[in-house]
Amino acid sequence: MPETTLTRVVPDTPKSRRTRARILDVAMHLFGEIGYAGATNGRIAEAANLTRGAMLYHFPDRESLVEAVVAHIQALRTKLLETAASTAPRGPDRTDHAIDAYWRLLHEPSFVAFAELERAARTDPLVQARVAEAQAAFDRAEVGDHLFDLVQGGAGARLQASRDLARFMLEGLAQARLAYDAEARTENLLAVVKRAARMLNRKGSEQDLWPEG
């Protein structure tokens, strides 16, 4: 008689959903605060005021937790982007608004946690497998359609360059640790990113990238 494997299903009750949501939220914050490696399942259970057994009841292993946390983070990032896009002005100020909005979002817990998972994915195959799909979806849809819809006079490769320049400059700057004059240098770099985006969107010329004076 063939061997049968039984799969335990966690009951979908309001209490169970609340507990699961608390675990995912705590995990997200700990990933951003102390790093992926430091935020062990045991540490997450402790921070969520759960016993080890209760944690295992909802997430029996690291893989199931990481998969759920990535989905949780992705949903939060998408919601934040949609909200930012819905408040974007039409007209010449849209580019600056998008850059300012994305810069603020990069400091939200969901974005900070995802950046930490991206770093962990470089050496951890488990994280890499779970993060890759979220990275691709974010790159194709959320950034392209929800926030960096900077179509004020630009199209095609030039517009894509504008999106990519702004996005990756901001993401890199968010991860940087400037050793001196951090606030002034950050403000200056953000101003340059805005001018470059406007230039690529045909709202300015190459001379506008670094004006004299």
Buried (B, 14 or more C-beta within 10 A) or exposed (E): EEEEEEEEEEEEEEEEEEBBEBBBBBBBBBBBBBEBEEBEBEBBBBBBEBEEEEBEBBBEEEEEBBBBBBBBBBEBBBEBBEEBBEEBEEEEEBBBBBBBBBBEBBEBBBBBBBBBBBBBBEEBEBBBBBBEEBBEEBEEEBBBEBBBBBEBEBEEEEBBBBBBBBBEBBBEBBEEEEEEEEEEBBEEBBEEBBBBBBBBBBBBEEEEEEEEE
